[in-house]
Amino acid sequence: MNTNNNLLTDRLSYDSENMAPTRLHLFSYNANDIDEHIENDLQILIPETERPDYIHWLQICGLQNTSDIQNICTHFGINFLVMQDILNPNHPCKIEEYEKFNIVIAKYFDKEKESQVSIVQGENFILTFMEYETPAFRGIENALRNNILKIRTRPSDYLLTVLLNDLVTNFISVSAQIDNSLEDLESELLLEKSAYEIGIEIQTLRRRYLLLKRTVLPLKEQYSRLIRSDSPLIHKTNRAFFNDLNDHINYVAQNIEICRETLSSLVDLYISNNDLRMNSIMKRLTIVSTIFISRRRLGYEFRQYARTELAIRLHSGMASHDMYRCRGLYFSQNEKMEITCISSLLYIKQDFVPLQEITSKRI
């Protein structure tokens, strides 16, 4: 990720893992006609975008060639700061109004991957910048080719609402997948299945939820300002479509809030199950350790008894020496009376004497 000050450089850079080559796809249309061009050379398409009485939708897939991106943006009057935002794959989602264009920066979720999508809307043009080829907007391409709902008769702001609606539909699909996965996880947690796999899946869903949240919530707030603005790029005849899209965005935001609560409750349930499982394991370990520790303690007492009894018996035949030794145990003459006093307790052959009754000292 580039962390340099973007206000101190006049060069554009694109730092991303998605280094797909730049491909250009142009639709030029009006109520009666439509032309479609797919090229890799920008110079071939520039004359097509200058045709009057046409709306031009240029799709740029792959941002590797920053010089082409700069030439396209310069041709359509897009300033340098917006170019930097377009080429920043980690830029926060936003909607901004300018004098001659509006820009939307959002995300598109394709299976387990997500990519940035930037949409620039002008008076007679729409530019979409994508990091690589995705299924996004394919239905819109077919609608333009077949003039479904007379889409080619409407201005560029209507195409903007259709593009945004396609992104919001993608958000709804992702939120529904997260919600279904969370419900399945809840059932698995209640059945106490493999905790390790469930923990990994919870973290995966949490990461996907956070990405969706960071995408939708900024768009929700800024889109509300857009539809209330007096921008000349937003026509009154299309206000109804913008309002309908606003309802869809609010619906996604509500789904995200539901996912947040469900995810929070699942994390609590997961932790509770782990605590119960740990308590069960500790009970088993306590029982096992009690059995083995008791056997070890019993063997230690028998060894101490045998050594002490043998030392006492040996002492009775070695009274003339100052120190007596038996298997590592040492006794002095001062301990003779003490050992003699307790010898009666230990002189019973093959009988167990508790260790606390043996009061001989070890030097």
VENBELLIN-V520980 format. One record per helix or strand. SS is the DSSP state (alpha for helix, beta for strand). FROM is the first residue (numbers start at 1). TO is the last residue. If there is no record, write none. Layout:
# VENBELLIN-V520980
ss={SS SS}
from={FROM FROM}
to={TO TO}
This chain:
# VENBELLIN-V520980
ss={alpha beta beta alpha beta alpha alpha beta beta beta beta alpha alpha alpha alpha alpha beta beta alpha alpha}
from={6 23 34 42 55 66 80 94 102 113 125 138 148 156 195 236 323 329 333 355}
to={8 29 39 49 61 75 86 97 110 121 130 146 153 190 227 316 326 332 346 357}
